[in-house]
Amino acid sequence: MSYPHQNDDQSFNYDMYNNTLGVHQVVHNHQLRGHPSFGVNNIASASSSGTSHSVEMFVPMNIPRHNRDGSLTVLFQLNNERNSLSVPLDECLKPDGGLRLKNPQEIMFLTLDRIQSPFLNLVIAWPGYDTVVYPIEIGTIEAPITRIQLARQIAYAFFLFSNSCDDNNFTQTQRSHSWKVGGQDGYSFLQMHLSAFWNIEGNAWGASIRVLRNI
């Protein structure tokens, strides 16, 4: 199975990506608030009115799941909530983003060859949008990636995806208004929560995302 990259080039320029964007970059609160894509959107209006509340809705990514035994799945939960199913993506990008994450310093991917495959490909196949791929660096033998570092990279990929949607660099190829990202009527980055990171096949991995929806 193959997935197209965000650009037309068949090989992803990891060096340029790392130097210009930073796969471990921390995004601060003022950066989240400074872009319309990351406004609180409907959550703010709901909390101000006091008449609505939000529930987490699973995003049905257009990815077939071949590996179903759960052996290659990383879960993300809050350590202070008994029935936690996910963590807010925006918290993962904050300097203290690991404070509420369960087992943040646990080493990930102990069985993967970090020399032969130093990167994994995060496939984002959001409903109604073309599939895009972002690299996930898994560290070295001496400094393997931890759960919080993995969460931060996944969160930053969705940060970029949301930003591109809001700037109309990514537009819906299929009309699926209920899953629109960006703008006044779409989901913002602040509404996205991360549940799991799982292997699709080979070097391709998917992220299970939940979004806050007002009811």
Secondary structure, 3 states (H helix, E strand, C coil): CCCCCCCCCCCCCHHHHHHHCCCCCCCCHHHHHCCHHHCCCHHHHHHHHCCCCEEEEECCCCCCCCCCCCCCEEECCECCCCCCCCEEHHHHCCCCCCCCECCCCCECCCCCCCCCCCEEEEEECCCCCCCEEEEEECECCCCECEHHHHHHHHHHHHHHHHHHHHCCCCCCCCCCHHHCECCCCCECHHHEEEEEEEEEECCEEEEEEEEEEEC
